[in-house]
């Protein structure tokens, strides 16, 4: 019988994660980074993460901190605390590591990890990705991946609130 590992072991501070990524790249692994709030996990997130993982060998997900989500989405968000959002992501098959970041953009994470690929969802174009210049400055490329169907958490929250 397969022994399951604790997904919390894959939630790593950025400095430690940077060492793991350097070691992975040293043996030729292609590192993929993606980021987001992932407040209420839904099928769009799952499809997105599988698509991102297909871009390389090691998938790192940077999760916005609670304060970061509030800055982006407003009061009342996040619905789930950062530790729980990170744990849910770490438990998913395509995800190798998760780190939590507090800045408005993921640029500091990109500079620390120097990913080969930075993935964003279909609500972006390569040209509209805020971190594109930083990704390219570290030798990486931006890819748009995932399901083009609209599965936004904001829409899901609205639907739940409208239930009788």
C-alpha positions as CSV (number, residue, x, y, z in Angstrom):
1,X,0.0,0.0,0.0
2,X,1.3,3.4,-1.0
3,X,2.2,5.7,1.9
4,X,0.8,9.2,1.4
5,X,3.1,12.1,2.2
6,X,1.8,15.1,4.1
7,X,1.2,17.9,1.5
8,X,2.2,20.5,4.1
9,X,5.8,19.2,3.6
10,X,5.7,20.8,0.1
11,X,4.8,24.3,1.4
12,X,8.2,25.9,1.6
13,X,9.5,29.4,2.4
14,X,11.0,31.1,-0.7
15,X,14.6,30.9,0.4
16,X,14.5,27.2,0.9
17,X,12.5,26.7,-2.3
18,X,15.1,28.6,-4.2
19,X,17.7,26.1,-3.2
20,X,15.5,23.2,-4.2
21,X,14.8,24.8,-7.6
22,X,18.5,25.4,-8.2
23,X,19.2,21.8,-7.5
24,X,16.4,20.7,-9.9
25,X,17.7,22.9,-12.6
26,X,21.2,21.7,-12.1
27,X,20.1,18.2,-13.1
28,X,18.3,19.5,-16.1
29,X,14.7,19.7,-14.9
30,X,12.5,22.4,-16.5
31,X,10.9,24.5,-13.7
32,X,7.5,26.0,-14.1
33,X,6.1,28.7,-11.9
34,X,2.5,29.9,-11.6
35,X,0.8,32.0,-9.0
36,X,-2.6,33.1,-7.8
37,X,-5.1,33.5,-5.0
38,X,-6.8,30.0,-5.4
39,X,-9.4,31.1,-2.8
40,X,-12.1,28.5,-3.6
41,X,-10.6,25.6,-5.5
42,X,-12.6,24.8,-8.6
43,X,-12.3,22.9,-11.8
44,X,-10.8,25.8,-13.6
45,X,-7.9,25.8,-11.1
46,X,-7.4,22.0,-11.6
47,X,-7.3,22.3,-15.4
48,X,-5.0,25.3,-15.1
49,X,-2.5,23.5,-12.8
50,X,-2.5,20.4,-15.0
51,X,-1.8,22.6,-18.1
52,X,1.0,24.4,-16.3
53,X,2.6,21.2,-15.1
54,X,2.7,20.0,-18.7
55,X,5.0,22.9,-19.5
56,X,7.9,21.3,-17.6
57,X,9.2,18.9,-15.0
58,X,8.6,20.7,-11.7
59,X,5.6,22.8,-10.9
60,X,5.9,25.5,-8.2
61,X,2.8,27.5,-7.2
62,X,3.1,30.8,-5.5
63,X,0.0,31.7,-3.5
64,X,-1.0,35.2,-2.6
65,X,-1.0,35.8,1.2
66,X,-4.2,36.7,2.9
67,X,-3.2,40.4,2.9
68,X,-2.4,40.1,-0.8
69,X,-5.8,38.6,-1.6
70,X,-7.5,41.4,0.3
71,X,-5.6,44.0,-1.7
72,X,-6.6,42.3,-5.0
73,X,-10.1,41.2,-4.2
74,X,-11.4,43.5,-1.5
75,X,-12.8,43.0,2.0
76,X,-14.4,39.7,2.7
77,X,-11.7,37.8,0.8
78,X,-10.0,35.5,1.1
79,X,-12.6,33.0,2.1
80,X,-10.0,30.5,3.2
81,X,-6.8,31.3,5.0
82,X,-3.5,31.2,3.1
83,X,-2.2,28.1,4.9
84,X,-5.3,26.1,3.9
85,X,-5.2,27.4,0.3
86,X,-1.6,26.4,0.1
87,X,-2.3,22.9,1.6
88,X,-5.1,22.2,-0.8
89,X,-2.8,23.1,-3.7
90,X,0.1,21.0,-2.3
91,X,-2.2,18.0,-2.2
92,X,-2.9,18.1,-5.9
93,X,-1.0,15.7,-8.1
94,X,0.6,18.2,-10.6
95,X,1.9,20.5,-7.8
96,X,5.5,19.9,-6.6
97,X,6.0,22.9,-4.3
98,X,4.0,25.8,-2.9
99,X,5.2,29.0,-1.4
100,X,3.2,32.0,-0.1
101,X,4.1,35.6,-1.1
102,X,2.9,38.9,0.2
103,X,3.9,41.4,-2.6
104,X,1.5,42.8,-5.1
105,X,3.1,40.9,-7.9
106,X,5.1,37.7,-8.0
107,X,8.3,39.4,-9.3
108,X,10.3,38.7,-6.2
109,X,9.5,35.0,-6.5
110,X,10.5,35.0,-10.1
111,X,13.8,36.7,-9.3
112,X,14.5,34.1,-6.6
113,X,13.5,31.0,-8.6
114,X,14.4,32.0,-12.1
115,X,11.8,29.6,-13.6
116,X,12.1,28.4,-17.2
117,X,8.4,29.0,-17.7
118,X,6.0,31.3,-15.9
119,X,2.4,30.3,-16.6
120,X,-0.7,32.5,-16.4
121,X,-4.3,31.8,-17.2
122,X,-6.4,32.5,-20.2
123,X,-7.6,35.8,-18.8
124,X,-4.2,37.1,-19.8
125,X,-2.3,37.4,-23.1
126,X,1.5,37.0,-23.1
127,X,1.7,40.8,-23.6
128,X,-0.5,41.6,-20.6
129,X,1.3,39.5,-18.0
130,X,2.5,42.0,-15.5
131,X,5.7,40.1,-14.7
132,X,6.6,39.3,-18.4
133,X,9.7,41.6,-18.5
134,X,11.1,40.1,-15.2
135,X,10.5,36.5,-16.5
136,X,12.3,37.3,-19.7
137,X,15.2,39.0,-17.7
138,X,15.9,35.8,-15.9
139,X,15.8,33.8,-19.2
140,X,12.3,32.4,-18.8
141,X,9.3,32.5,-21.1
142,X,5.7,33.2,-20.4
143,X,3.0,30.8,-21.4
144,X,-0.8,31.1,-21.3
145,X,-2.4,27.9,-20.2
146,X,-5.6,26.4,-18.9
147,X,-9.2,26.2,-19.6
148,X,-10.7,29.1,-21.6
149,X,-14.0,28.6,-19.9
150,X,-14.8,31.2,-17.2
151,X,-14.5,29.5,-13.8
152,X,-13.7,32.5,-11.6
153,X,-14.0,32.2,-7.8
154,X,-15.8,35.6,-7.7
155,X,-18.6,34.1,-9.9
156,X,-18.7,31.0,-7.7
157,X,-19.1,33.2,-4.5
158,X,-21.9,35.1,-6.2
159,X,-23.7,31.9,-7.1
160,X,-23.4,30.6,-3.6
161,X,-24.7,33.9,-2.2
162,X,-27.7,33.7,-4.5
163,X,-28.8,30.3,-3.3
164,X,-32.1,30.2,-1.6
